[in-house]
């Protein structure tokens, strides 16, 4: 039957280990997994099933592969930043006696 069809209409299926990642898991009992996004150090992302309910997993960056300037900038970004406290001095020259004439005494 396949020999009668044109070459464009014939479909052959090549089974390999890569087909399992394209289709669904073929199991009668599924373990509890959650959809999770994995972010690689270069910024690329993939969707996986993970056994814990996490939204995103970011893989660590290998500092030994970076240049010296990039390594220093990454290490400086990891350090906690000091909070700058701004102290505003307010001049207090309020005189209460100036407004005593507006207060009415009840007699």
C-alpha positions in Angstrom: 0.0 0.0 0.0 2.8 2.4 0.8 4.5 1.8 -2.5 1.5 3.0 -4.3 1.4 6.4 -2.6 3.6 9.3 -3.8 6.8 9.9 -1.8 5.4 13.2 -0.3 2.4 11.4 1.3 4.4 8.5 2.8 5.2 8.9 6.5 7.8 6.9 8.3 8.4 7.0 12.0 11.9 6.8 13.2 12.0 5.8 16.9 14.8 7.2 18.9 15.5 8.6 22.4 14.6 12.1 21.1 10.9 11.3 20.5 10.1 11.0 24.2 11.0 14.6 24.7 8.6 15.7 21.9 5.6 13.7 22.9 4.0 13.0 26.3 5.1 10.5 28.9 3.7 7.1 28.2 2.9 5.8 31.7 -0.2 4.4 33.3 0.7 5.9 36.7 2.2 9.5 36.6 4.3 10.7 39.5 3.4 14.2 40.8 5.3 16.8 38.7 4.9 20.5 38.2 5.7 22.6 35.1 8.9 24.6 35.8 11.1 26.9 33.7 14.9 26.3 33.8 17.0 29.3 33.0 20.6 28.6 31.8 23.4 31.0 32.5 23.4 32.3 28.9 19.8 33.3 29.3 18.1 30.5 27.3 15.1 28.8 28.9 13.5 25.4 28.7 10.3 24.0 30.2 10.6 20.9 32.4 8.6 18.8 34.8 10.0 19.1 38.4 9.0 17.1 41.5 8.7 20.3 43.6 6.2 23.2 42.9 8.6 25.9 41.7 8.0 28.5 39.1 11.6 29.0 37.9 15.0 27.5 38.5 18.0 29.6 37.6 21.2 27.6 37.0 24.4 29.1 38.5 27.0 30.9 36.4 30.6 29.5 36.2 32.8 32.4 37.2 35.9 30.6 36.0 34.8 31.1 32.4 34.4 34.9 32.7 37.0 37.5 32.0 38.6 39.3 35.0 36.6 42.5 34.6 33.3 40.6 34.3 34.2 38.5 37.3 34.9 41.6 39.4 31.6 43.2 38.4 29.6 40.1 39.2 31.2 39.7 42.6 30.6 43.4 43.4 26.9 43.0 42.4 26.6 40.1 44.9 27.7 42.2 47.9 25.0 43.9 49.9 24.6 47.6 49.3 24.8 50.0 52.1 21.7 52.1 52.8 22.3 55.8 52.7 20.5 57.7 55.5 19.6 61.2 54.7 19.2 63.4 57.7 17.1 66.5 57.1 17.5 69.2 59.7 14.3 71.3 60.0 14.5 74.7 61.5 12.0 75.1 64.2 11.2 78.8 64.8 7.5 78.4 65.7 6.3 80.9 68.3 3.1 79.9 70.0 2.6 83.3 71.6 2.1 84.8 68.2 -1.2 82.9 67.8 -2.6 83.4 71.3 -4.8 86.2 70.1 -6.8 83.7 67.9 -7.7 81.5 70.9 -10.9 82.5 72.6 -11.3 82.1 76.3 -14.6 80.8 77.4 -16.1 82.7 80.4 
